[in-house]
Amino acid sequence: MRHRRSLIPLLPLLVAGLLSPSAAQAGTYEARYCGPTNPTVGEWASSWGGSPYTYVGNNCNNGGYMSSSFDPAVPHAEGTFAQWRLAAAADTKIVRVESYRDWRANSNQAFGDAHTIIHSDARGRIDGCTALMGCSGVTGSAAWDTGESDWVSFLTHCTGANGCPAGVVENNQRDIRVTLSDDIAPTVTGTNGTLMSATTSARNRSLTFSATDRGGGIYGVRFVIDGQELGSLLDIGGGGTCAPSSTRRVPCPLSHTASATLDTATVPDGDHTAAIKVFDITRTNGTISGAWPIRVDNLPPTQGEPTIAGTPRVGDTLTCTANAVNGQAPTSIAYSWQIANADGSRLSTLAPASSSAQLTVPETATGKKIICVAHATDGGGTSRASSSMTAGPFADGATVRPYCDGRPTAATDPCGDADGDRIPNREDEDDDNDGTPDASDPAPTDASVPAKNSNPAGTTTTGPGSTSSGPSSSGQPPTTGATSGLVLQIKGSRTRSVRFGRRIATVATLTAEDKPLADAVVRIYDQAIIPARLTVRAGAPEREIGRAVTDSAGRMRFLIPTGVSRDVIFRYAAQIDGKAVTGTSRLRLLVRAKLTDRPNRSTLRNGQSVTFTGSMHGGRQPNNGTRVLLQARRGNTWVTAASGRTTSNGRYRLRYRFTRTTRARSYQMRVVSRPTSNAPYLAGASKIRTIKVTR
């Protein structure tokens, strides 16, 4: 684009400028014009005057120049000019200009010369091309220090009393880069948000702030923790032009409200002070806000190995102590208990987490190892640490001893044998063998008291003069005050551990007043339990699973079908002395999960992988499956090599790659399950497989 104007009053010019050093710069930023980044002249303003036929041109959008020139066919009077001029923004200075120039000055005579120059208010003429000085043209990239200038101009002008003869006089510029200085920092005018809360424990915390600036505008913010600036500068959304290299003299807003979020995972847990530092476009000038206290709690507490104290014997109390717990206040401690074989295998939950640090050792732990798990919880989550199976009460291979190991054995002691039948009193349903179960015998070790009567624990009878109760909340057989003499004696233990898929043959004898009761119908029910808690599952119904009829000797046999952990309930009735009498006995089945799998190979080389694919049977799986571990035997212990979860239908696939086998050797491997404390089955293990690895 070219503009031609008539005679206009002449513009006084500074033909020669003062040379001065650059001013100190607090911070700078850049504005670009007439180039690929910004194909416009932007805030440059054109002007002209003097003789007719002066021109200014803008061909930037076509890849051309921002230009000023004289008509080469006519002479021009002294004072004729054409220029493009850029003024610095308020509270800034222009300190440097770069461009690709094409200057031409072929017009001169005595006392009359044409010039193409760059000049500024601070330095006057900075550079130029003048025919009288031997310059007919200059082309190429250049950079100029403009001092601390309020404005800069690319100028074509004529000097000398005789004016300038006809000739080419042009000042062409493109790819212009203007550097501006800004030494005034922003002002933070307000802060608000969750980052200013002293009580929140959220990981990501936001802050809304307001700020004002003089100069190039507000660009970004950085968080300040304990006086130290944190991370990189955050862009606060000042708009499309808000960049260190922009297309405007004031690229960013002078007043701005914005929000920023701090991920406190970048800050150590503990108490700190927080603030923000707001920067202007120079990214050098910044102002720190007032500080406030914060507490960071993203990580769970650290802790050492808990310890167990006490005697590892059935009926005794073990106490767990959490050690070296380091967390943010408040920190709570809970304790759960696990049980495992002496070699560490078949690890399973014995008691779920609770605030109690004590455990009364149950009968089922005989010959086992007991492990305490300390659960330390603060706002950052929960950490878990397990006690050693080879330290404290379980050092030197020790396991849980039977109840009577080391206890008194006098006739009246729980571990004594009042009737000499080689069954300790605590396990004998009738210590003195007087026919009256201990539960209803006021003197269980004295055969002379009371009159003969029979109703073993776990049996409930109802009828004349008797009472009845259902199962307790723990699912244990109820106590009774019945004296009817109707008894179903189940052969073997009342609590049995079985593998899933196995049917259990049960033999029992029904007697009335110590006489076999023939042709009696026994109805058999089951009711689901939670084996890890030894409690009846909430809302579980009693479900009839079959019936049996006693033979002439009062005996009955029933094959209990497969299923989950449950109580099996036997209900029966008889006529005694013309009165209807009923009774109930219970048998508890603790079912272990069954795992079946096979490896994809039994022989492989170091660097190769083995994959175990299989299924877990034992009842309905949770939606997210059950945790399973691939383990390898190391001495007397099992070491976890890989872990995963089953699908909702019990399928699993575990893979392990051997990388450290430097000689041929064989490994014993298996898969074990880790069900939740609410599962209908106990932990189980697959068949042990031998995997051979060559070098």
C-alpha positions as CSV (number, residue, x, y, z in Angstrom):
1,M,0.0,0.0,0.0
2,R,1.4,3.5,-1.0
3,H,0.2,6.9,0.1
4,R,0.9,10.2,-1.9
5,R,0.3,13.5,-0.3
6,S,0.7,17.2,-1.3
7,L,2.8,19.8,0.4
8,I,2.7,19.5,4.2
9,P,4.6,21.6,6.9
10,L,8.1,20.4,7.3
11,L,9.2,18.2,10.3
12,P,12.2,19.4,12.2
13,L,14.8,16.6,12.2
14,L,17.8,15.7,14.3
15,V,20.4,15.0,11.6
16,A,23.1,13.9,14.0
17,G,22.4,12.1,17.3
18,L,24.3,11.7,20.6
19,L,25.9,8.3,21.2
20,S,25.2,7.0,24.7
21,P,25.6,3.7,26.5
22,S,22.6,1.3,27.0
23,A,20.5,1.8,30.1
24,A,20.4,-1.0,32.7
25,Q,17.5,-3.3,32.1
26,A,15.4,-4.8,34.9
27,G,13.5,-7.0,32.5
28,T,12.6,-7.1,28.8
29,Y,10.1,-8.5,26.4
30,E,9.7,-8.5,22.7
31,A,7.1,-7.3,20.1
32,R,7.3,-8.5,16.5
33,Y,5.9,-6.8,13.3
34,C,5.8,-7.2,9.6
35,G,6.9,-10.8,9.5
36,P,5.6,-14.4,9.7
37,T,4.6,-14.1,13.3
38,N,2.7,-10.8,12.8
39,P,2.2,-9.9,9.1
40,T,1.0,-6.3,10.1
41,V,2.6,-3.0,11.0
42,G,0.6,-3.2,14.3
43,E,1.1,-0.1,16.4
44,W,3.6,1.6,14.1
45,A,2.2,5.0,12.9
46,S,3.1,6.6,9.5
47,S,3.5,10.3,8.7
48,W,5.0,12.4,5.8
49,G,5.4,16.0,4.8
50,G,7.4,18.6,2.7
51,S,7.5,18.3,-1.1
52,P,4.7,16.4,-2.9
53,Y,5.2,12.8,-3.9
54,T,6.4,11.2,-0.6
55,Y,5.2,7.7,0.1
56,V,4.6,5.3,3.0
57,G,3.8,1.6,2.2
58,N,2.6,-1.5,4.0
59,N,3.0,-4.7,2.1
60,C,3.6,-6.9,5.2
61,N,0.7,-9.2,4.7
62,N,2.2,-10.3,1.4
63,G,5.6,-10.9,2.8
64,G,6.8,-7.5,1.7
65,Y,8.1,-4.4,3.5
66,M,7.0,-1.6,5.8
67,S,8.4,1.3,3.7
68,S,8.9,5.0,3.3
69,S,10.2,6.6,0.1
70,F,10.4,9.6,-2.3
71,D,9.3,9.7,-5.9
72,P,12.5,9.0,-7.8
73,A,11.5,11.1,-10.8
74,V,11.3,14.5,-9.1
75,P,13.5,16.6,-6.8
76,H,12.4,17.3,-3.2
77,A,12.7,20.3,-1.0
78,E,14.7,20.5,2.2
79,G,12.6,19.1,5.1
80,T,10.7,16.6,3.0
81,F,10.2,13.3,5.0
82,A,8.2,10.1,5.2
83,Q,8.5,7.8,8.2
84,W,7.1,4.9,10.3
85,R,7.3,5.6,14.1
86,L,6.6,3.3,17.1
87,A,6.0,4.8,20.6
88,A,6.8,2.8,23.7
89,A,3.9,1.8,26.0
90,A,3.4,3.7,29.2
91,D,6.0,2.9,31.8
92,T,8.2,1.0,29.3
93,K,11.2,2.0,27.1
94,I,12.4,0.8,23.7
95,V,15.9,-0.5,24.2
96,R,16.6,-2.5,21.0
97,V,15.3,-2.9,17.4
98,E,16.2,-5.7,14.9
99,S,15.0,-6.0,11.3
100,Y,15.8,-7.0,7.8
101,R,16.5,-3.7,6.0
102,D,16.7,-2.5,2.4
103,W,18.0,1.1,2.4
104,R,18.7,3.1,-0.8
105,A,19.9,6.7,-1.0
106,N,21.0,7.7,-4.6
107,S,20.0,11.4,-4.4
108,N,22.5,14.0,-3.4
109,Q,24.0,17.3,-4.6
110,A,25.9,20.2,-3.1
111,F,24.0,21.4,0.0
112,G,21.3,18.8,-0.5
113,D,21.3,15.2,0.5
114,A,18.7,12.4,1.0
115,H,19.0,10.0,4.0
116,T,17.3,6.7,5.1
117,I,17.9,6.2,8.8
118,I,16.7,4.8,12.1
119,H,16.6,7.2,15.0
120,S,15.1,7.6,18.5
121,D,14.5,10.3,21.0
122,A,17.2,8.9,23.3
123,R,20.0,8.6,20.7
124,G,18.9,10.6,17.7
125,R,20.3,9.2,14.5
126,I,21.4,5.6,15.3
127,D,22.2,4.3,11.8
128,G,21.5,5.1,8.2
129,C,22.4,5.3,4.6
130,T,23.4,8.7,3.1
131,A,24.8,9.2,-0.5
132,L,27.0,12.1,0.6
133,M,28.7,9.7,3.0
134,G,29.3,7.1,0.3
135,C,26.3,4.9,0.9
136,S,24.1,4.2,-2.1
137,G,22.3,1.2,-0.5
138,V,22.4,-1.3,2.4
139,T,20.6,-4.7,2.5
140,G,20.5,-7.4,5.2
141,S,19.7,-8.1,8.9
142,A,20.7,-5.5,11.5
143,A,20.2,-4.8,15.2
144,W,20.4,-1.4,17.0
145,D,20.7,-0.4,20.6
146,T,18.2,2.5,21.0
147,G,19.0,3.5,24.5
148,E,16.1,4.0,26.9
149,S,13.8,5.5,24.2
150,D,10.2,6.6,24.3
151,W,9.9,6.2,20.6
152,V,11.9,4.9,17.5
153,S,11.4,5.8,13.8
154,F,12.4,4.5,10.4
155,L,12.8,7.7,8.4
156,T,13.4,8.9,4.8
157,H,14.2,12.6,4.7
158,C,15.9,15.4,2.7
159,T,18.4,17.9,4.2
160,G,20.4,20.8,2.9
161,A,19.4,24.2,1.5
162,N,19.4,23.1,-2.1
163,G,17.1,20.2,-1.5
164,C,17.5,16.7,-3.0
165,P,17.6,16.0,-6.7
166,A,15.6,13.2,-8.3
167,G,16.8,9.7,-7.4
168,V,15.9,6.6,-5.5
169,V,15.5,7.2,-1.7
170,E,13.8,4.2,0.1
171,N,13.7,3.0,3.8
172,N,12.3,-0.6,3.7
173,Q,11.9,-2.9,6.8
174,R,10.6,-6.3,7.5
175,D,10.9,-9.0,10.2
176,I,10.9,-6.2,12.8
177,R,11.6,-7.2,16.4
178,V,11.4,-4.5,19.1
179,T,12.7,-5.1,22.6
180,L,11.0,-3.1,25.4
181,S,12.2,-2.8,29.0
182,D,9.9,-2.8,32.0
183,D,11.3,-2.2,35.5
184,I,8.0,-2.0,37.5
185,A,6.9,-5.2,39.3
186,P,3.2,-6.1,39.6
187,T,1.1,-5.6,42.7
188,V,-0.8,-8.4,44.3
189,T,-4.2,-7.1,45.5
190,G,-6.0,-10.1,46.8
191,T,-5.7,-13.9,47.5
192,N,-8.4,-16.5,48.4
193,G,-8.9,-20.3,48.1
194,T,-8.3,-23.7,49.6
195,L,-4.5,-23.2,49.5
196,M,-5.0,-20.7,52.3
197,S,-6.8,-23.2,54.6
198,A,-4.7,-24.5,57.5
199,T,-6.9,-27.5,58.0
200,T,-7.5,-29.1,54.5
201,S,-5.6,-32.2,53.6
202,A,-6.5,-32.2,49.9
203,R,-3.6,-33.0,47.6
204,N,-4.6,-30.4,44.9
205,R,-5.3,-26.9,46.3
206,S,-6.4,-23.9,44.4
207,L,-5.8,-20.2,44.9
208,T,-7.6,-17.2,43.3
209,F,-5.7,-14.0,43.2
210,S,-5.9,-10.5,41.8
211,A,-3.0,-8.3,40.6
212,T,-2.3,-5.1,38.7
213,D,0.7,-4.0,36.7
214,R,2.3,-1.0,34.9
215,G,4.1,-1.7,31.7
216,G,3.8,-4.9,29.7
217,G,1.1,-6.6,31.9
218,I,0.7,-9.6,34.1
219,Y,2.0,-12.9,32.7
220,G,2.3,-15.7,35.2
221,V,2.6,-16.9,38.8
222,R,4.9,-19.3,40.7
223,F,4.1,-20.8,44.1
224,V,6.5,-20.0,46.9
225,I,6.9,-22.7,49.7
226,D,9.0,-21.9,52.8
227,G,10.5,-18.9,50.9
228,Q,11.6,-21.0,47.9
229,E,10.0,-20.6,44.5
230,L,8.5,-23.9,43.4
231,G,8.5,-25.4,39.9
232,S,8.0,-23.6,36.6
233,L,6.2,-20.4,35.9
234,L,2.4,-21.0,35.5
235,D,0.6,-19.3,32.6
236,I,-2.5,-17.6,34.1
237,G,-4.5,-17.2,30.9
238,G,-3.7,-13.6,30.0
239,G,-4.9,-14.0,26.4
240,G,-3.5,-15.0,23.0
241,T,-1.1,-12.1,22.8
242,C,0.3,-12.6,26.3
243,A,3.7,-14.1,25.5
244,P,7.3,-13.1,25.9
245,S,7.5,-12.7,22.2
246,S,4.3,-11.1,21.2
247,T,2.6,-8.8,18.6
248,R,1.8,-5.9,20.9
249,R,3.6,-3.3,23.0
250,V,1.3,-4.3,26.0
251,P,0.8,-8.0,25.4
252,C,-0.8,-8.9,28.7
253,P,-3.6,-7.5,30.9
254,L,-2.7,-4.7,33.3
255,S,-5.3,-5.9,35.7
256,H,-6.1,-9.6,36.1
257,T,-7.8,-12.1,38.3
258,A,-6.8,-15.7,37.9
259,S,-6.6,-19.1,39.6
260,A,-3.8,-21.6,39.9
261,T,-3.7,-25.0,41.5
262,L,-0.8,-26.4,43.6
263,D,-0.2,-30.2,43.5
264,T,1.1,-30.6,47.0
265,A,2.7,-33.9,46.0
266,T,5.6,-31.8,45.0
267,V,6.0,-30.6,48.7
268,P,7.3,-32.8,51.5
269,D,4.7,-33.9,54.1
270,G,4.6,-31.6,57.1
271,D,4.0,-27.9,58.1
272,H,5.0,-25.2,55.7
273,T,4.4,-21.5,54.7
274,A,2.9,-20.8,51.3
275,A,2.7,-17.7,49.1
276,I,2.7,-16.8,45.4
277,K,5.0,-14.7,43.3
278,V,3.3,-12.8,40.4
279,F,5.4,-11.9,37.4
280,D,4.9,-9.4,34.6
281,I,5.7,-10.1,30.9
282,T,9.4,-9.8,31.5
283,R,9.3,-12.9,33.7
284,T,12.0,-11.0,35.8
285,N,9.9,-8.5,37.7
286,G,7.9,-10.3,40.3
287,T,6.1,-9.6,43.6
288,I,5.6,-12.1,46.5
289,S,2.3,-12.0,48.3
290,G,2.0,-12.4,52.1
291,A,2.6,-16.0,53.3
292,W,0.2,-18.3,55.2
293,P,0.6,-21.7,57.0
294,I,-0.3,-24.9,55.3
295,R,-0.1,-28.6,56.3
296,V,0.8,-31.2,53.6
297,D,-0.3,-34.8,54.2
298,N,-0.2,-36.8,51.0
299,L,1.8,-39.9,52.0
300,P,0.8,-42.5,54.6
301,P,2.8,-42.7,57.7
302,T,6.2,-44.5,57.7
303,Q,6.7,-47.2,60.3
304,G,9.0,-49.9,61.4
305,E,8.4,-53.5,61.9
306,P,5.8,-54.1,64.6
307,T,6.7,-56.5,67.5
308,I,4.6,-59.2,69.3
309,A,4.8,-59.9,73.0
310,G,3.2,-62.8,74.9
311,T,3.2,-66.6,75.0
312,P,2.3,-68.2,71.7
313,R,-0.2,-70.7,73.2
314,V,-3.9,-71.3,72.6
315,G,-5.9,-69.2,75.1
316,D,-3.1,-66.8,75.9
317,T,-3.1,-63.1,74.9
318,L,-0.6,-61.7,72.4
319,T,0.0,-58.0,72.3
320,C,1.2,-56.1,69.2
321,T,3.2,-52.9,69.3
322,A,3.6,-50.6,66.3
323,N,7.1,-49.1,66.1
324,A,8.7,-45.9,64.7
325,V,5.4,-44.6,63.4
326,N,5.9,-41.2,61.7
327,G,2.9,-39.5,60.3
328,Q,1.0,-36.2,60.3
329,A,-1.4,-35.5,63.2
330,P,-3.8,-37.0,63.7
331,T,-2.4,-40.5,63.2
332,S,-4.4,-43.6,64.2
333,I,-3.1,-47.1,64.6
334,A,-5.2,-50.3,64.1
335,Y,-4.1,-53.9,64.3
336,S,-5.1,-57.0,62.3
337,W,-3.8,-60.6,62.7
338,Q,-2.8,-63.2,60.2
339,I,-2.1,-66.9,60.4
340,A,0.3,-69.0,58.4
341,N,1.9,-72.5,58.3
342,A,5.2,-72.9,60.0
343,D,7.0,-72.4,56.7
344,G,5.1,-69.1,56.0
345,S,2.7,-70.7,53.4
346,R,-1.1,-70.4,53.4
347,L,-1.1,-66.9,54.9
348,S,-4.6,-65.9,55.8
349,T,-6.6,-63.4,57.9
350,L,-7.1,-64.5,61.5
351,A,-8.7,-61.3,62.8
352,P,-9.7,-58.1,60.9
353,A,-8.3,-54.7,61.8
354,S,-9.5,-53.0,65.0
355,S,-8.2,-50.6,67.5
356,S,-7.3,-53.4,69.9
357,A,-3.6,-54.4,70.0
358,Q,-4.4,-57.7,71.7
359,L,-5.4,-61.2,70.4
360,T,-6.6,-64.2,72.3
361,V,-5.0,-67.1,70.5
362,P,-7.7,-69.4,69.0
363,E,-7.6,-73.2,68.8
364,T,-7.3,-73.0,65.0
365,A,-3.8,-71.4,65.4
366,T,-2.2,-74.5,67.0
367,G,1.0,-75.4,65.2
368,K,0.8,-72.1,63.1
369,K,2.7,-68.8,63.0
370,I,0.8,-65.6,63.9
371,I,1.6,-62.3,62.3
372,C,0.5,-58.9,63.5
373,V,-0.2,-56.2,60.9
374,A,0.0,-52.6,62.1
375,H,-2.2,-50.2,60.1
376,A,-1.0,-46.5,60.5
377,T,-3.4,-44.0,59.0
378,D,-3.3,-40.2,58.6
379,G,-4.6,-37.8,56.0
380,G,-2.2,-39.3,53.4
381,G,-3.6,-42.8,53.6
382,T,-2.7,-46.0,55.4
383,S,0.6,-47.9,55.6
384,R,0.9,-51.5,56.7
385,A,3.8,-53.3,58.3
386,S,3.9,-56.9,59.4
387,S,5.7,-58.5,62.3
388,S,8.4,-61.0,61.6
389,M,7.5,-64.7,61.7
390,T,11.0,-65.5,63.0
391,A,11.3,-63.0,65.9
392,G,9.9,-62.5,69.3
393,P,7.6,-65.4,70.5
394,F,8.1,-67.1,67.1
395,A,11.9,-67.1,67.0
396,D,13.8,-70.3,66.5
397,G,11.0,-72.0,64.6
398,A,8.4,-71.6,67.4
399,T,4.7,-72.0,66.5
400,V,1.5,-71.7,68.6
401,R,1.4,-74.4,71.3
402,P,-1.7,-76.3,72.3
403,Y,-3.8,-74.9,75.1
404,C,-2.6,-77.4,77.7
405,D,1.1,-77.1,76.9
406,G,2.6,-76.1,80.2
407,R,-0.6,-75.5,82.1
408,P,-1.7,-77.3,85.4
409,T,-3.2,-80.8,84.9
410,A,-4.9,-81.4,88.2
411,A,-8.3,-83.3,88.0
412,T,-10.3,-80.1,88.3
413,D,-8.1,-78.0,85.9
414,P,-9.2,-77.4,82.4
415,C,-6.2,-79.4,81.2
416,G,-6.8,-82.1,83.8
417,D,-8.7,-85.4,83.1
418,A,-11.4,-85.8,85.8
419,D,-12.8,-89.1,84.5
420,G,-9.6,-90.6,83.2
421,D,-10.8,-91.0,79.6
422,R,-7.6,-89.3,78.2
423,I,-9.7,-86.3,77.0
424,P,-8.7,-83.0,78.7
425,N,-11.6,-81.5,80.7
426,R,-11.7,-78.5,78.4
427,E,-12.3,-80.7,75.4
428,D,-14.5,-83.2,77.2
429,E,-18.3,-82.5,77.0
430,D,-18.8,-84.4,80.2
431,D,-15.7,-84.1,82.4
432,D,-16.8,-86.5,85.1
433,N,-18.7,-88.9,82.8
434,D,-21.8,-88.7,84.9
435,G,-24.0,-88.4,81.9
436,T,-24.7,-84.7,82.4
437,P,-23.0,-82.3,80.0
438,D,-20.8,-79.7,81.6
439,A,-23.0,-76.9,80.2
440,S,-25.8,-78.0,82.6
441,D,-23.7,-79.7,85.3
442,P,-23.2,-77.5,88.4
443,A,-20.2,-79.7,89.4
444,P,-18.7,-80.8,86.0
445,T,-15.8,-82.7,87.7
446,D,-17.8,-84.3,90.5
447,A,-19.8,-87.4,89.3
448,S,-22.1,-87.3,92.3
449,V,-23.7,-84.0,91.3
450,P,-26.4,-83.7,89.9
451,A,-28.7,-86.5,88.8
452,K,-27.9,-88.1,85.5
453,N,-28.9,-85.8,82.6
454,S,-27.6,-85.4,79.1
455,N,-27.4,-82.5,76.7
456,P,-24.0,-81.8,75.2
457,A,-22.9,-78.3,74.3
458,G,-24.0,-77.4,70.9
459,T,-27.3,-79.2,71.3
460,T,-30.6,-77.4,72.0
461,T,-33.7,-79.2,73.1
462,T,-37.2,-77.9,73.7
463,G,-40.1,-79.4,75.4
464,P,-41.6,-79.6,78.9
465,G,-39.4,-77.8,81.4
466,S,-36.9,-76.9,78.7
467,T,-35.7,-73.7,76.9
468,S,-34.3,-73.1,73.4
469,S,-32.2,-70.4,71.7
470,G,-31.0,-70.0,68.2
471,P,-27.3,-69.4,67.2
472,S,-25.5,-66.6,68.8
473,S,-24.2,-63.6,66.8
474,S,-20.9,-65.4,66.5
475,G,-22.6,-68.4,65.0
476,Q,-21.4,-70.6,67.9
477,P,-23.8,-73.4,69.2
478,P,-26.2,-71.9,71.7
479,T,-26.3,-72.8,75.4
480,T,-29.4,-74.4,76.9
481,G,-31.0,-75.2,80.1
482,A,-32.9,-78.2,78.7
483,T,-33.2,-81.4,80.7
484,S,-35.2,-83.5,78.3
485,G,-32.4,-86.0,77.5
486,L,-32.7,-85.9,73.7
487,V,-29.2,-85.8,72.3
488,L,-27.6,-86.0,68.7
489,Q,-24.0,-86.9,69.2
490,I,-22.0,-85.9,66.1
491,K,-18.9,-88.0,65.5
492,G,-15.6,-86.0,65.3
493,S,-14.8,-82.3,65.7
494,R,-17.6,-79.8,65.6
495,T,-15.4,-77.4,63.6
496,R,-13.9,-78.8,60.4
497,S,-11.6,-77.2,57.7
498,V,-12.3,-78.6,54.2
499,R,-11.2,-77.8,50.7
500,F,-13.8,-76.4,48.4
501,G,-15.5,-79.0,46.3
502,R,-15.2,-81.8,48.9
503,R,-18.3,-83.4,50.3
504,I,-18.3,-84.3,54.0
505,A,-19.7,-87.5,55.3
506,T,-21.2,-87.0,58.8
507,V,-22.1,-89.7,61.2
508,A,-24.2,-89.1,64.3
509,T,-26.2,-91.0,67.0
510,L,-29.6,-89.8,68.3
511,T,-30.5,-90.9,71.8
512,A,-33.3,-90.2,74.2
513,E,-32.6,-90.8,77.9
514,D,-29.4,-92.6,76.8
515,K,-31.4,-95.0,74.6
516,P,-31.0,-95.1,70.8
517,L,-33.9,-93.5,69.0
518,A,-34.8,-95.3,65.9
519,D,-36.7,-94.1,62.8
520,A,-36.3,-90.5,63.8
521,V,-36.3,-87.9,61.1
522,V,-33.4,-85.4,61.2
523,R,-33.8,-82.4,59.1
524,I,-30.5,-80.8,57.9
525,Y,-30.0,-77.1,57.1
526,D,-27.1,-74.8,56.3
527,Q,-26.4,-71.1,57.0
528,A,-23.5,-69.2,55.4
529,I,-20.8,-67.8,57.7
530,I,-17.8,-65.5,57.3
531,P,-14.9,-67.8,58.1
532,A,-12.3,-65.1,58.7
533,R,-14.6,-63.6,61.4
534,L,-16.2,-66.8,62.6
535,T,-19.6,-65.1,62.4
536,V,-22.9,-65.9,60.6
537,R,-23.1,-63.8,57.5
538,A,-25.6,-61.0,58.0
539,G,-29.0,-61.8,56.5
540,A,-28.0,-65.4,55.6
541,P,-31.1,-67.7,55.7
542,E,-31.2,-71.2,56.9
543,R,-31.6,-73.4,53.9
544,E,-32.7,-77.1,54.0
545,I,-30.2,-79.3,52.3
546,G,-31.6,-82.8,53.1
547,R,-33.0,-85.3,55.6
548,A,-31.8,-88.4,57.3
549,V,-33.6,-91.2,59.2
550,T,-31.9,-93.0,62.2
551,D,-31.5,-96.8,62.1
552,S,-32.3,-99.2,64.9
553,A,-29.1,-98.2,66.7
554,G,-30.1,-94.5,66.5
555,R,-27.4,-93.8,64.0
556,M,-27.6,-91.7,60.9
557,R,-25.3,-90.8,58.1
558,F,-25.5,-87.8,55.8
559,L,-23.2,-86.6,53.0
560,I,-23.0,-82.8,53.2
561,P,-22.9,-81.3,49.7
562,T,-20.2,-79.0,48.5
563,G,-20.5,-75.2,49.2
564,V,-19.0,-72.2,50.9
565,S,-18.1,-71.9,54.6
566,R,-21.2,-72.5,56.6
567,D,-22.9,-73.9,59.7
568,V,-24.7,-77.2,59.2
569,I,-27.8,-77.4,61.5
570,F,-29.4,-80.7,62.5
571,R,-33.0,-80.4,63.8
572,Y,-34.8,-83.5,65.2
573,A,-37.8,-84.4,67.4
574,A,-39.1,-87.2,69.6
575,Q,-41.9,-88.2,72.0
576,I,-40.6,-88.6,75.6
577,D,-43.0,-89.6,78.3
578,G,-45.8,-88.7,75.9
579,K,-44.4,-85.2,75.4
580,A,-43.1,-83.7,72.1
581,V,-39.4,-82.8,72.5
582,T,-37.2,-81.1,69.8
583,G,-33.4,-80.5,69.5
584,T,-30.8,-78.8,67.4
585,S,-27.1,-79.6,66.9
586,R,-24.6,-77.6,64.8
587,L,-21.5,-78.4,62.8
588,R,-19.2,-75.7,61.4
589,L,-17.4,-76.1,58.1
590,L,-14.6,-73.7,57.2
591,V,-14.0,-74.0,53.5
592,R,-10.6,-73.2,51.8
593,A,-10.6,-71.8,48.3
594,K,-9.4,-74.3,45.6
595,L,-6.9,-73.1,43.0
596,T,-6.3,-75.1,39.9
597,D,-3.7,-74.0,37.3
598,R,-0.9,-75.0,35.1
599,P,2.3,-73.3,33.8
600,N,2.7,-72.7,30.1
601,R,6.1,-74.4,30.3
602,S,8.1,-76.4,32.8
603,T,11.5,-75.9,31.4
604,L,13.0,-72.6,30.2
605,R,16.1,-70.5,29.9
606,N,17.2,-67.6,32.0
607,G,15.6,-64.5,30.5
608,Q,12.4,-66.3,29.5
609,S,9.1,-66.1,31.3
610,V,6.7,-68.7,32.8
611,T,2.9,-68.0,32.9
612,F,0.5,-69.7,35.3
613,T,-3.1,-69.7,34.0
614,G,-5.9,-71.1,36.2
615,S,-9.1,-70.6,38.2
616,M,-10.1,-70.1,41.8
617,H,-13.1,-72.0,43.1
618,G,-14.8,-71.3,46.4
619,G,-17.8,-69.1,45.8
620,R,-18.8,-65.9,44.1
621,Q,-15.9,-63.5,43.4
622,P,-16.1,-59.8,44.1
623,N,-16.5,-57.5,41.1
624,N,-12.9,-56.6,41.2
625,G,-11.7,-60.1,41.7
626,T,-9.6,-61.7,44.4
627,R,-5.9,-61.0,44.9
628,V,-3.6,-63.9,43.9
629,L,0.2,-64.3,44.4
630,L,2.6,-66.4,42.4
631,Q,5.2,-67.6,44.9
632,A,8.5,-69.5,44.8
633,R,10.0,-71.5,47.6
634,R,13.2,-70.2,49.1
635,G,14.4,-72.4,51.9
636,N,11.6,-72.8,54.4
637,T,9.7,-69.7,53.2
638,W,7.7,-68.7,50.2
639,V,8.6,-65.5,48.3
640,T,6.1,-63.6,46.1
641,A,7.3,-63.4,42.5
642,A,4.2,-61.8,40.9
643,S,0.8,-60.7,41.9
644,G,-2.5,-59.9,40.3
645,R,-6.3,-60.3,40.6
646,T,-8.8,-62.9,39.4
647,T,-11.6,-61.9,37.1
648,S,-15.1,-61.8,38.5
649,N,-15.5,-65.4,37.4
650,G,-12.3,-66.5,39.2
651,R,-9.9,-66.8,36.2
652,Y,-6.3,-65.6,36.7
653,R,-3.0,-65.3,34.8
654,L,0.3,-64.6,36.5
655,R,3.6,-64.2,34.7
656,Y,7.2,-64.1,36.0
657,R,10.5,-63.6,34.0
658,F,13.7,-65.2,35.3
659,T,16.6,-62.9,35.0
660,R,19.1,-63.9,37.8
661,T,19.5,-67.6,37.3
662,T,23.2,-68.1,36.5
663,R,23.3,-71.9,36.7
664,A,20.8,-74.6,36.0
665,R,18.4,-75.1,38.9
666,S,14.8,-76.0,39.7
667,Y,12.2,-73.9,41.5
668,Q,9.1,-75.0,43.3
669,M,6.2,-72.6,42.5
670,R,2.6,-72.2,43.5
671,V,-0.3,-69.7,43.4
672,V,-2.0,-68.6,46.7
673,S,-5.1,-66.6,47.2
674,R,-5.6,-63.6,49.5
675,P,-9.4,-63.3,49.9
676,T,-10.9,-60.3,51.7
677,S,-12.0,-60.5,55.3
678,N,-15.6,-60.7,54.1
679,A,-15.1,-63.6,51.7
680,P,-17.1,-66.9,52.0
681,Y,-13.9,-69.0,52.0
682,L,-10.4,-69.0,53.5
683,A,-7.2,-68.6,51.6
684,G,-6.1,-71.5,49.4
685,A,-3.1,-72.6,47.4
686,S,-2.6,-74.5,44.1
687,K,-0.6,-77.6,43.5
688,I,3.2,-77.0,43.8
689,R,4.8,-77.1,40.4
690,T,8.5,-77.6,39.6
691,I,10.0,-75.2,37.0
692,K,13.5,-75.9,35.6
693,V,15.6,-73.0,34.5
694,T,18.8,-73.5,32.4
695,R,21.5,-70.9,31.8
